[in-house]
Amino acid sequence: MSQVPTDLTRIVLPSPLLDAIARAGYYPDLVADIIRAAVGEEEVISHLVHQETTFDQESVRRHITALVTTSTRLVIAHADDFPDDETTREDVATATTECIPLRAVRGVMLTHVVPKPSEYVPGSLGRELTLTVGWGTVSRVDLLPAVCADPSCDADHGYEGTIAADDISLRISAEAEGSGALDAAVTFARDLSARVGV
């Protein structure tokens, strides 16, 4: 068993972040260390940890995404199962971090899914949401044929559309993860939104 490099052992992550990583249950020591390696000596200000399990025809794959902010950066850590090494049949995980300056974050979007909106209870914000953070690495273009107000017009008006930044999206469901996960996502998004462009 290899030892943790001394410089990582000196980096202290806040207990709530470590607790969230442990609750997610995906190799918590590995995930904590990749965050330590990316964050370095900067203080963690806010975080959101999201664990998800996906199923395909032949396997079950787990993965975790942790969003962490410092005073200057958004750090995204992602770890997931890697297909077995065919020669050794060992489990393998891949872990990646990306650091984005807060001044480069272009937008934070929360999409709330609210069943039975006519019966909406103030303050509840629905049972599911998608948190999308964009910083310009990935853009999505949605195009539709342009139309005019004249219903008898058959002219070609070209296309109209929108360009949306969509660098990372996390779907959080109260049914799957509990209402605390929704609250944590809203709190993280509110904190990040307040500091976008800093």
C-alpha positions, 0 to 999 in steps of 0.5 A, a space after each residue: 500500500 502506497 503512502 500519501 504524499 506529505 504535502 497532501 496530508 497537510 491540506 485540511 478540508 472542512 468536515 462538512 465536505 469530508 462528511 458529504 464525500 463519505 456519505 456518497 460512498 465512492 472511494 472517499 479517501 481517493 476523492 478527498 485526495 484529488 480535491 486536496 491536490 486541486 485545492 491546495 492551500 486555498 480555503 474551501 468556501 462552499 461545496 456540493 457533492 453528487 453521487 450517481 449510479 448508472 446502469 447499462 446492459 452489461 454493468 453498473 457504474 458509479 461516479 461522483 462529482 464534487 464542486 468546490 469553491 475557494 475565494 478564487 476558483 471553482 474546482 470540479 472533481 469527478 471520479 468514476 468506474 473505469 472498465 475492467 482491465 482485461 488482462 488483470 480483471 482489476 477494478 479501476 477508477 479514473 479521477 479528474 479535476 478541473 479548476 476554473 477561475 471564478 471570473 471565468 464562470 459565465 453563468 449558474 442556472 437552476 432548473 426546477 421541476 415542479 409537479 402540480 404547480 397549481 398546488 405549489 407550496 411556497 418555499 418548496 421549490 419542487 422535488 427535482 432540479 438541474 444545476 448547470 454551470 457554464 464557463 465557456 468550454 462547451 456551448 450548445 446551440 438550439 436552432 429552430 426555423 424562424 417564422 413570421 406572424 403571417 400564417 399564410 406566409 410560406 417564405 423561408 425566414 432562416 433559423 433562429 436560436 440560442 447559444 447556451 453554455 453547458 459545461 456541467 449539469 447535475 440532476 438532483 432528485 429528492 426522491 433519489 437523494 432526499 430533500 437535503 440534497 436539493 437544499 444543498 444544491 440551491 445553497 451552493 448555486 446561490 453562493 456561486 452565483 453571488 461570486 460569479 465574475 469575481 
